[in-house]
Amino acid sequence: MTADPWTRVVRQQVGLGRLLPLGGARDGGWITEAAAEAVLRRAAAEVPGVRLGRLRIALADADGTGGTDEAEEAGEAAKAEDAAAAEAEETGEAEEAAVPAPPSALPPGPLRVTADFAATAAAPLTDTASRLRLALATAADRRLGLTVTEVDLRITELLDGPADSPKARAPQPAPARESNGPDEIRAATAALSVPGVVRLTGSLGGLGRGVHCEERRHGPDASPHRHVRVELAVAAGHRPLDVVRQVRTAVAAALEGRTTVAVLVTAVG
């Protein structure tokens, strides 16, 4: 692979952001931070007098606040998040997923939304912040299916004029290449039959595959079983968590034998 394709793959992976758990440990679903952020930004744009700035979604226990240097901040946030994940697993705040998670995905557990925003003086800033916090928390639950327990806001600017927010665009992940092999084809067909599934995508790992099939063992003496990961985009108006649950059921039913299924949502709308 030449330098340009490698660069494109790296940028594509970075653009996905964190892989956030949808629902609880038994739901077997994740969504990219980029896809979730676009939905939350659309919800914030519905709050009068607000222009949303930087937004992050992470584990609820992750500090996420580093120094002023962006690279240093990212490194400190990653360290804090890793420590929080380990602590959460020890204290029971995070649960082990019922199915194998996508590579580098966050474990199921409570999440925190952190955002900066600018606002007009048309209403008291505390009232504006409360409306924005409610909008973000509600959208995370009802429009996505994320378990957000904290929304931390910081006002960064007082606006003199209207709070015009740029339109939030959904990510455009690479379409999946054609499935190969009977298991991949059956899984892809089953996933695409679920209402709300727009298409399969092939972003994770730079492999271009919408369906990943592999054999897994839980221990040296355990019997092997098939594990399938499906990567897809969800249509606007459909809650990703609900779609994920239906896709997992459909794919498991389409394949013979013991099969676990994980789903990664890469775009909404």
C-alpha positions in Angstrom: 0.0 0.0 0.0 1.4 3.4 -0.9 1.7 6.4 1.4 -1.5 8.1 0.2 -3.8 5.1 0.9 -2.1 4.6 4.3 -2.6 8.3 5.1 -6.3 8.0 4.0 -6.8 5.0 6.3 -5.2 6.7 9.3 -7.3 9.8 8.8 -10.4 7.7 8.4 -9.7 5.9 11.7 -9.0 9.2 13.6 -12.2 10.7 12.1 -14.3 8.0 13.7 -13.4 9.2 17.2 -14.1 6.9 20.1 -16.4 3.9 19.7 -19.1 4.5 22.3 -21.3 1.8 23.8 -25.0 1.9 22.9 -27.4 0.8 25.6 -26.1 -1.7 28.2 -23.7 -4.6 28.3 -26.2 -7.0 26.7 -27.0 -4.8 23.8 -23.9 -5.5 21.8 -23.8 -2.2 20.0 -21.4 0.7 19.5 -21.5 4.0 17.7 -18.6 6.2 16.5 -18.2 9.4 18.4 -18.4 11.3 15.0 -21.8 9.9 14.3 -23.1 10.6 17.8 -21.7 14.1 17.8 -23.5 15.0 14.6 -26.8 14.0 16.2 -26.1 16.0 19.4 -25.1 19.1 17.4 -28.4 19.0 15.5 -30.2 18.9 18.9 -28.1 21.8 20.2 -29.0 23.8 17.1 -32.6 23.6 18.2 -31.9 25.6 21.4 -32.4 29.3 20.9 -29.5 31.6 21.5 -26.8 28.9 21.5 -23.9 28.2 19.3 -22.2 25.0 20.2 -18.4 24.8 20.1 -16.2 21.8 20.9 -18.0 18.7 22.0 -16.6 15.4 23.4 -18.1 12.2 24.6 -16.1 9.9 26.9 -16.4 7.7 29.9 -18.1 9.4 32.8 -15.1 9.0 35.0 -12.6 10.2 32.5 -11.2 13.6 33.4 -10.6 14.7 29.8 -9.0 18.0 30.7 -5.3 18.4 29.9 -3.1 21.3 29.3 -3.4 24.1 26.8 -1.4 22.2 24.2 -3.8 20.2 22.0 -1.5 17.1 21.6 -0.7 17.1 25.3 -4.4 17.4 26.1 -5.3 14.5 23.9 -2.6 12.4 25.5 -3.6 13.2 29.0 -7.3 12.6 28.2 -6.4 9.2 26.8 -4.5 8.3 29.9 -7.3 9.5 32.1 -9.8 7.5 30.1 -7.8 4.3 30.2 -7.4 4.7 34.0 -11.2 5.4 34.3 -12.0 2.3 32.3 -9.8 0.2 34.5 -11.3 1.7 37.7 -14.8 1.4 36.4 -14.3 -2.3 35.7 -13.0 -2.9 39.2 -15.8 -1.0 40.9 -18.5 -2.4 38.7 -19.4 0.9 37.1 -18.6 -0.5 33.7 -19.8 -4.0 32.6 -18.2 -6.6 30.4 -20.0 -6.6 27.1 -22.0 -9.8 26.3 -20.2 -10.0 23.0 -16.7 -9.2 21.8 -16.3 -5.5 21.3 -14.9 -3.8 18.2 -11.2 -3.0 18.5 -10.5 -0.1 20.9 -14.2 0.3 21.8 -15.1 1.7 25.2 -16.8 -0.8 27.6 -20.5 -0.5 28.3 -21.0 2.1 31.1 -22.0 5.7 31.9 -20.8 8.4 29.6 -20.1 12.1 29.9 -20.7 14.8 27.3 -18.4 17.8 27.6 -19.1 20.9 25.5 -18.2 24.5 25.0 -20.9 27.0 23.8 -21.4 30.6 23.0 -24.7 32.3 23.9 -26.7 35.5 23.5 -27.9 37.6 26.4 -31.5 37.1 25.4 -32.0 34.9 28.4 -30.1 34.4 31.7 -27.0 32.2 31.0 -28.0 29.7 33.6 -31.3 29.2 31.9 -29.7 28.8 28.5 -27.2 26.3 29.9 -30.0 24.3 31.5 -31.9 24.1 28.2 -28.8 23.1 26.3 -27.9 20.4 28.9 -31.5 19.0 28.7 -31.4 19.0 24.9 -28.1 17.1 24.8 -29.1 14.6 27.4 -32.5 14.0 25.8 -31.0 13.6 22.3 -28.3 11.2 23.6 -31.1 8.9 25.1 -34.0 9.3 22.7 -32.2 9.9 19.4 -29.2 7.6 19.9 -29.5 5.2 22.9 -26.4 6.4 24.8 -26.3 6.1 28.5 -25.2 9.7 29.4 -25.2 10.5 33.1 -23.2 13.8 33.0 -23.3 16.8 30.7 -20.6 19.4 31.5 -20.9 22.8 29.8 -18.6 25.8 29.6 -19.6 29.1 28.2 -16.8 30.6 26.1 -18.4 33.7 24.5 -21.2 36.1 24.9 -22.7 36.9 21.4 -23.9 40.3 20.3 -25.9 39.0 17.4 -27.9 35.9 16.4 -26.4 32.5 17.4 -26.2 31.1 13.9 -24.9 27.5 14.1 -23.4 25.7 11.1 -25.5 22.8 9.9 -24.3 19.6 11.5 -23.5 17.0 8.8 -23.6 13.3 9.3 -20.3 11.5 8.7 -20.0 9.9 5.3 -18.2 6.6 6.0 -16.8 4.6 3.2 -19.3 2.1 1.7 -18.5 -1.6 2.4 -17.1 -3.7 -0.4 -19.1 -6.6 -1.6 -19.4 -9.4 0.9 -17.6 -12.7 0.2 -18.4 -16.1 1.4 -21.8 -17.6 2.4 -21.7 -16.4 6.0 -20.8 -12.8 5.1 -23.5 -12.7 2.4 -26.2 -14.1 4.7 -25.2 -11.7 7.5 -25.2 -8.7 5.2 -28.6 -9.6 3.7 -30.1 -10.0 7.1 -28.7 -6.7 8.3 -29.9 -4.8 5.3 -33.4 -6.2 5.7 -33.8 -4.4 9.1 -35.8 -1.1 8.9 -33.5 1.8 9.5 -30.4 0.3 8.0 -29.3 2.5 5.1 -26.2 0.6 4.0 -23.2 -1.3 5.2 -20.0 0.7 5.7 -16.4 -0.3 5.8 -14.5 2.2 7.9 -13.1 0.3 10.8 -9.6 -1.1 10.3 -9.3 0.2 6.8 -10.4 -3.1 5.4 -13.6 -1.9 3.7 -15.6 -4.8 5.1 -19.1 -4.3 6.3 -19.3 -7.8 7.8 -16.4 -9.4 9.7 -16.7 -13.1 10.5 -14.2 -14.9 12.8 -13.9 -17.9 15.1 -13.6 -17.1 18.8 -12.9 -19.1 22.0 -13.6 -17.9 25.5 -11.0 -20.2 27.0 -8.6 -23.0 26.1 -11.1 -25.6 26.9 -14.1 -23.8 25.5 -15.8 -24.8 22.2 -15.2 -22.3 19.3 -18.0 -20.2 18.1 -18.6 -17.8 15.3 -18.5 -14.1 16.0 -19.8 -11.5 13.5 -19.3 -7.8 13.5 -21.6 -5.7 11.3 -20.8 -2.0 10.4 -23.6 0.1 9.1 -25.3 3.5 8.7 -28.7 4.2 10.2 -31.4 6.3 8.6 -32.6 9.6 10.1 -35.6 9.2 12.4 -34.4 5.7 13.6 -32.9 5.3 17.0 -29.5 3.5 16.6 -29.9 1.4 19.7 -33.2 0.0 18.5 -31.8 -0.7 15.0 -28.8 -2.5 16.6 -30.9 -4.8 18.6 -33.0 -5.8 15.5 -29.8 -6.3 13.4 -28.3 -8.6 16.0 -31.4 -10.7 16.2 -31.7 -10.9 12.4 -28.1 -11.8 11.8 -28.0 -14.4 14.5 -31.1 -16.0 13.1 -29.7 -16.0 9.5 -26.6 -18.0 10.5 -26.5 -21.6 11.7 -24.9 -22.7 14.9 -23.8 -20.7 17.9 -23.1 -17.1 16.8 -22.5 -13.8 18.7 -23.1 -10.6 16.9 -21.8 -7.0 17.5 -22.9 -4.0 15.6 -21.1 -0.7 15.0 -23.0 2.4 13.8 -20.9 4.8 11.8 -23.5 7.3 10.6 -27.0 8.5 11.5 -29.1 10.3 8.9 
